[in-house]
Amino acid sequence: MIKTLTVPVDHGNRNMKTRNLIFTTGLNLLDRKPSRGEDYLKYEGKYYTLSEKRIPYQRDKTKDPRFFILTLFAIAKELERKKEIQPEDVVQIQLPIGLPPKHMAELCEKYEAFFKGTGKVQELDYNGKKYHIVIQDTMAFPQDFAALVTRYEELVKVPKVVGIDIGGFTANYLLMRFGNPDMDYCDSLEMGIITMYNQIISDINSEHDLLLEEADIDSIVKGDTQYYEDTIVRAVEDKVQGFVVDLLHSIRERGIDTRTSYVVFIGGGSKLLKRFIEKTDRLGQYLFIEDLRANADGYGILYLMSKAEE
């Protein structure tokens, strides 16, 4: 039987997200079937498992075939949730995806073609269960705007909303006026959480002769400071606060004053840095969308809207 499933996927630099799932943007290729109990995907005769070691930042993810495999993982995980899907079914996948707003014009068609694949029926073996899928339709939408759409009813009345999505490697921002995106005021800044980590690790090593890992910075940012010297805690917190201030100043330099706009913070980075963001004096009214899957949810909404207009 032919069935249809819409699977919105957010290809983050740190995490992959669907409407229901979050997993690290990391992948292993194996020569043989992995040991019992480890989730795997078999595709075109090769075995893959997920990894906690993320793939290095890729501005154009079509240049790395691992992102297509990660997309298949996302699809397989969503199929596993659908108990009505049977091995003999052919599932037509509708795949809404996203791009930083600034990259839409350049990469939209390229992304849609890459993630659609061959357009033919493919067999996935996920943990021994076989699925037959065809990626029937792929459509790309702007990040940030997608997340804002999930709160559209309350934001459509606001004269000027700026969505700031702090992700793994980039911080994307987009201005929305009465519910409509203003593409003249959007950009993708290389000021994500990974960038912040790398700078802090380098600074602490230089200034205190101490090697920190990302997990250490995570702990301090989250307030779990009991395992670290007070001097190091203060140094890290000062640097995180400086990073937040620099980010808001960078957006101000591009023509958006976050004190006169309704600012909506999106993404895992925003959630992580919330207490530091709220300490700044660069904000007027603001809102945090703390669901890390908001962009994926928004891609699904925008996809349905686009199909309704056809």
C-alpha positions in Angstrom: 0.0 0.0 0.0 1.2 3.5 -0.8 1.2 5.9 2.2 2.3 9.4 2.7 4.3 11.0 5.6 5.5 14.5 6.1 8.8 14.7 7.9 10.1 18.2 8.5 13.9 18.1 9.3 16.1 20.9 10.7 19.7 20.2 9.8 21.5 22.0 12.7 25.2 22.3 13.0 25.0 20.8 16.5 21.8 18.8 16.4 19.4 17.3 13.9 15.7 18.0 14.8 12.3 16.7 13.6 9.0 17.5 15.1 9.5 14.8 17.7 13.2 14.0 17.9 16.6 15.6 18.6 19.9 13.8 18.0 23.5 14.9 17.5 24.7 15.8 14.0 27.3 13.0 14.0 27.7 9.8 12.0 29.8 6.7 11.9 30.3 4.4 8.8 30.9 0.8 9.7 32.2 -2.2 7.8 29.7 -4.6 9.4 26.5 -4.7 11.3 27.1 -3.1 14.8 26.8 -4.9 18.1 23.5 -5.8 19.5 21.5 -3.0 21.1 23.1 -0.2 19.0 20.8 1.7 16.7 21.9 1.4 13.1 20.8 2.2 9.6 21.7 0.0 6.6 21.5 1.8 3.3 22.8 0.7 -0.1 24.8 -2.1 1.6 26.5 0.1 4.2 25.9 0.3 7.9 25.7 3.6 9.8 25.3 4.6 13.4 24.9 7.9 15.1 27.8 9.6 16.9 28.0 12.2 19.6 31.0 13.7 17.8 29.4 16.2 15.5 30.4 16.8 11.9 32.5 20.0 11.5 30.5 23.1 10.4 29.4 23.0 6.8 27.9 26.2 5.3 26.7 24.2 2.3 25.6 20.8 3.6 25.0 19.5 0.1 28.8 19.1 -0.2 28.8 16.4 2.5 26.8 13.2 1.8 26.7 12.4 5.5 23.9 15.0 5.8 21.7 12.9 3.4 22.3 9.8 5.5 21.4 11.8 8.7 18.2 12.8 7.0 17.5 9.2 6.3 18.1 8.5 10.0 15.5 11.2 10.8 13.0 9.7 8.4 13.6 6.2 9.8 13.2 7.3 13.4 9.9 9.0 12.5 8.7 5.9 10.6 9.4 3.8 13.7 6.9 6.0 15.6 4.2 5.1 13.0 3.0 1.6 14.0 0.6 1.6 11.0 3.5 1.5 8.6 4.1 -2.1 7.4 7.2 -3.6 5.6 5.3 -4.0 2.4 4.2 -0.4 2.3 5.8 2.2 0.1 5.9 5.5 2.0 6.0 8.8 0.0 8.0 11.2 2.1 7.3 14.9 2.0 10.4 16.6 3.3 10.2 20.3 4.4 13.7 21.6 5.3 15.3 24.9 6.1 18.2 27.3 5.4 19.5 30.4 7.1 17.4 33.3 5.6 20.5 34.9 4.1 21.3 31.7 2.2 17.9 31.1 0.7 18.4 32.7 -2.7 21.8 31.0 -3.2 21.2 27.5 -1.9 17.4 26.8 -1.9 17.2 24.9 -5.2 20.5 23.1 -4.5 19.2 21.9 -1.1 15.9 20.8 -2.5 17.5 18.7 -5.2 20.2 17.2 -2.9 17.8 16.1 -0.2 15.3 14.7 -2.6 17.9 12.2 -3.8 17.1 10.0 -6.8 13.3 10.3 -6.5 13.1 6.5 -6.7 12.0 4.0 -4.1 14.8 3.2 -1.6 15.0 0.5 1.0 16.0 1.4 4.5 16.9 -1.2 7.1 16.6 0.5 10.5 17.5 -1.9 13.4 16.5 -4.9 11.3 13.1 -3.5 10.2 12.8 -2.7 6.5 11.1 0.4 5.1 10.5 1.3 1.5 10.5 5.1 0.9 10.5 7.6 -1.9 11.3 11.2 -1.1 8.5 12.6 -3.2 8.8 16.3 -2.5 11.4 18.5 -0.8 10.8 22.2 -0.1 13.1 24.6 1.8 12.0 27.5 4.0 13.8 30.2 6.0 15.0 29.3 9.5 13.9 31.8 12.1 10.8 32.7 10.2 9.7 29.0 10.5 10.1 29.2 14.3 8.2 32.5 14.4 5.4 31.0 12.5 4.7 28.6 15.4 3.7 31.8 17.4 2.2 33.6 14.4 -1.1 34.6 16.0 0.5 36.6 18.7 3.3 38.0 16.6 1.3 39.0 13.5 0.0 42.1 15.3 3.5 43.4 16.3 5.0 46.1 14.1 8.6 44.9 14.3 9.7 41.4 15.5 13.3 40.2 15.2 14.0 36.5 15.5 17.4 35.6 16.8 18.3 32.0 16.4 21.6 31.1 18.2 22.6 27.7 16.9 25.7 25.6 17.0 28.0 27.6 14.7 25.9 30.5 13.5 23.5 33.1 14.9 20.8 33.9 12.3 18.5 36.9 12.6 15.5 37.9 10.6 13.1 40.9 10.9 9.4 40.4 10.6 6.9 43.3 10.1 3.3 42.5 11.0 3.9 38.8 10.2 5.8 39.3 7.0 9.5 38.6 6.7 11.7 41.5 5.6 14.5 39.8 3.8 16.5 43.1 3.6 17.1 42.7 7.3 18.5 39.2 7.8 21.9 37.7 8.1 23.9 34.7 9.3 26.7 35.5 11.7 29.4 33.1 12.7 28.6 33.7 16.3 27.1 30.4 17.5 27.7 28.4 20.6 30.6 26.4 19.1 32.3 29.6 18.1 31.9 30.8 21.7 33.2 27.6 23.2 36.3 27.6 21.0 37.1 31.2 21.9 36.6 30.6 25.7 38.7 27.4 25.6 41.5 29.3 23.9 41.3 32.3 26.2 41.2 30.2 29.4 44.2 28.2 28.3 46.1 31.4 27.5 45.2 33.3 30.6 45.0 30.5 33.2 47.0 27.6 31.7 44.0 25.4 32.1 42.4 23.1 29.6 38.6 23.3 29.5 36.3 21.1 27.4 32.9 22.1 26.0 31.2 20.1 28.7 33.0 22.2 31.4 31.7 25.4 29.8 28.2 23.9 29.5 28.2 23.1 33.2 29.3 26.6 34.2 26.8 28.3 31.9 24.0 26.1 33.3 25.1 27.1 36.9 26.7 23.8 37.9 29.8 25.6 39.2 30.7 23.5 42.3 33.4 21.5 40.4 35.4 24.6 39.4 37.5 27.2 41.0 35.7 30.5 41.6 38.3 32.3 39.5 37.6 30.1 36.5 33.8 30.3 37.0 34.0 34.1 37.0 36.3 34.2 34.0 34.0 31.9 31.9 30.8 33.8 32.9 32.4 37.1 32.1 33.4 35.8 28.6 29.9 34.4 28.0 28.4 37.7 29.0 30.7 39.5 26.6 29.8 37.1 23.8 26.1 37.9 24.3 26.7 41.7 24.3 28.9 41.5 21.2 26.2 39.5 19.4 23.5 42.1 20.1 25.8 44.9 19.2 26.6 43.1 15.9 22.9 43.0 15.1 22.5 46.7 16.0 25.3 47.5 13.6 23.3 45.9 10.8 20.3 48.3 11.4 18.2 46.5 14.0 17.9 48.0 17.4 16.9 45.2 19.8 15.6 47.8 22.3 12.8 49.0 20.0 12.0 45.6 18.4 10.1 42.7 20.0 12.9 40.2 20.1 12.2 36.4 19.9 15.1 34.2 20.9 15.2 30.8 19.2 17.3 27.7 19.3 19.4 25.7 21.7 22.0 28.4 22.1 19.4 31.0 23.1 18.0 28.6 25.7 21.5 27.8 27.0 22.4 31.5 27.3 19.0 32.7 28.6 20.3 34.0 32.0 23.1 35.9 30.3 20.8 37.4 27.6 18.4 38.6 30.3 21.2 40.5 32.1 21.9 42.8 29.1 20.6 46.3 28.8 20.1 45.9 25.0 16.5 44.5 25.2 13.0 46.0 25.3 10.3 43.4 25.1 11.4 39.8 24.3 10.3 36.2 24.2 12.1 32.9 24.3 10.9 30.0 22.2 12.6 27.2 24.2 11.4 24.2 22.1 14.5 23.2 20.1 12.3 21.7 17.5 10.5 24.9 16.7 12.1 25.4 13.3 11.2 21.8 12.2 7.6 22.4 13.4 7.5 25.6 11.5 8.8 24.0 8.3 5.8 21.6 8.5 3.4 24.5 9.0 4.8 26.4 6.1 4.8 23.3 3.9 1.1 22.8 4.5 0.4 26.5 3.8 2.3 26.3 0.5 0.4 23.2 -0.6 -2.9 24.8 0.3 -2.1 27.7 -2.0 -1.4 25.5 -5.0 
